[in-house]
Amino acid sequence: DMLPAQPRTLGLLLTEGFSLMSYASIVEPFRAANDLAGEQLYRWRHIAVEGEAITASNGATILAHATVKTAPACDTVFVFAGGDPTRFKHAGALAWLRKLARENVQLAGVSGGPYLLAKAGVLAGHRCTIHWEHAPALMDAFPDLIVEDALYVIDRRRMTCAGGVAGLDLALDLIE
């Protein structure tokens, strides 16, 4: 008899103004997978840059389990960013993403999140995608990136997703 595997821990780094639709499109398939399996295959932890509450673009607020300074070990970290990701300047969060990359944690950028991964320097040499609104800024700031027009791109330990309901496709691919 095989022992049940430990649940995979997903870190959800939410930045101010993240899209609730992008967030729900990623997290709900993992919740449904747990329900359908009748066991906890996945658990997730909400991570804030700092503080406790993160406000989505529609005004809804999610309370964080941790900050980038106190985040638990994760198998995969999803980075959610909406609004104008070019204005993101939190050095501690970017350093945390670089640390995760060195530790070979799977990193995923959602909606504007790929911009934060690029800003942290962890997308270099990887194929990627981003929400269409942010594509010109990404390509302008990081001309060496291979940016594809796709719902999502998985390239080794980096995943990027255009956001919105595209997260459903990415999450279902990962669960499968």
C-alpha positions in Angstrom: 0.0 0.0 0.0 1.3 3.4 -0.9 1.1 6.2 1.7 -0.9 9.2 0.6 1.2 11.9 -0.9 1.6 15.2 0.9 -0.7 17.8 -0.5 1.1 20.2 -2.9 1.4 23.7 -1.4 0.6 26.5 -3.7 1.7 30.0 -2.8 -0.6 32.8 -4.1 1.3 36.1 -4.1 -1.4 38.7 -4.4 -0.4 42.3 -5.2 -2.7 45.3 -4.8 -5.2 45.6 -7.6 -5.0 41.9 -8.6 -7.9 40.6 -10.7 -10.3 38.5 -8.8 -11.3 36.7 -12.0 -7.6 35.7 -12.6 -7.3 34.5 -9.0 -10.5 32.5 -9.0 -9.7 30.9 -12.4 -6.5 29.5 -10.9 -7.6 28.5 -7.4 -11.1 27.1 -8.1 -9.8 24.1 -10.2 -7.5 23.1 -7.4 -10.4 23.3 -4.9 -12.6 21.3 -7.2 -9.8 18.7 -7.6 -9.7 18.3 -3.8 -13.5 17.9 -3.7 -13.6 15.3 -6.5 -10.6 13.3 -5.1 -12.2 13.3 -1.6 -8.8 14.3 -0.2 -6.5 17.3 0.0 -4.3 17.1 -3.0 -3.6 20.8 -2.9 -3.5 23.5 -0.3 -2.8 27.1 -0.8 -1.5 30.0 1.2 -2.3 33.7 0.4 0.9 35.7 0.5 1.0 39.5 0.7 3.9 41.7 -0.2 3.5 43.2 3.3 0.6 43.7 5.7 -2.4 41.5 6.1 -5.1 42.5 3.6 -4.8 42.6 -0.2 -7.5 44.4 -2.2 -8.5 43.2 -5.7 -9.3 45.6 -8.5 -13.0 45.3 -7.7 -12.6 46.2 -4.1 -12.9 42.7 -2.6 -10.2 42.0 0.1 -8.4 38.8 0.8 -6.5 38.2 4.1 -3.0 36.9 3.7 -1.7 33.9 5.7 1.8 35.3 5.4 4.0 37.9 3.8 7.0 37.4 1.5 9.1 37.6 4.7 7.1 34.8 6.5 5.9 32.7 3.6 5.9 28.9 4.0 7.7 26.6 1.7 5.7 26.1 -1.5 5.9 23.7 -4.4 4.5 26.4 -6.8 4.1 30.2 -6.4 1.6 32.1 -8.5 2.2 35.8 -8.8 -1.0 37.8 -9.4 -0.7 41.4 -10.5 -3.2 43.8 -12.1 -3.3 47.5 -12.6 0.0 48.8 -13.8 2.7 46.1 -13.0 5.4 48.5 -14.3 5.0 50.5 -11.1 5.7 47.5 -8.8 8.9 48.3 -6.9 8.9 46.2 -3.7 12.5 45.0 -3.5 11.8 42.4 -0.9 9.2 40.7 -3.0 11.5 40.7 -6.0 14.3 39.3 -3.9 12.0 36.6 -2.6 11.1 35.5 -6.2 14.8 35.3 -7.0 15.4 33.1 -3.9 12.5 30.8 -4.9 14.0 30.5 -8.4 17.4 29.6 -7.0 15.6 26.9 -4.9 14.0 25.6 -8.1 10.4 26.4 -6.9 8.0 26.4 -9.9 7.0 30.1 -10.5 3.9 31.2 -12.3 2.9 34.7 -13.4 -0.7 35.5 -14.0 -2.2 38.5 -15.8 0.4 41.2 -15.0 2.3 38.7 -12.8 4.8 37.8 -15.6 6.0 41.4 -15.6 6.9 41.0 -11.9 8.8 37.7 -12.7 10.7 39.5 -15.5 11.5 42.4 -13.2 12.8 39.9 -10.6 15.0 38.5 -13.4 13.6 35.0 -13.3 12.0 34.9 -16.7 15.2 35.4 -18.7 15.7 32.6 -21.3 12.1 31.3 -20.9 9.2 31.5 -23.3 6.3 33.4 -21.7 3.0 35.2 -22.2 1.2 38.0 -20.4 -2.2 39.8 -20.5 -2.4 41.6 -23.8 -2.7 45.0 -22.0 0.7 44.5 -20.5 2.5 42.9 -23.5 3.8 46.2 -25.1 5.3 47.3 -21.7 6.9 43.9 -21.1 8.5 43.7 -24.5 9.7 47.3 -24.3 11.3 46.8 -20.8 12.6 43.3 -21.5 13.4 43.1 -25.3 15.2 39.8 -24.9 12.2 37.9 -23.6 10.4 35.5 -25.9 6.8 36.7 -25.5 4.1 34.5 -27.1 0.5 35.3 -27.9 -1.0 32.4 -25.9 -3.4 31.7 -23.1 -0.6 30.2 -21.1 3.0 29.1 -21.6 4.8 26.4 -19.6 8.6 26.5 -20.1 10.5 24.3 -17.6 10.0 25.7 -14.1 8.3 28.9 -15.3 4.6 29.3 -16.2 2.9 32.4 -17.4 -0.7 33.0 -18.0 -2.6 35.8 -19.8 -5.0 36.0 -16.9 -8.8 36.2 -16.8 -10.3 32.8 -17.5 -7.1 31.6 -19.1 -6.1 30.5 -15.6 -8.7 27.7 -15.8 -6.8 26.2 -18.8 -3.4 26.5 -17.0 -4.8 25.0 -13.7 -6.5 22.1 -15.5 -3.3 21.3 -17.4 -1.4 21.2 -14.1 -4.0 19.1 -12.3 -4.1 16.6 -15.2 
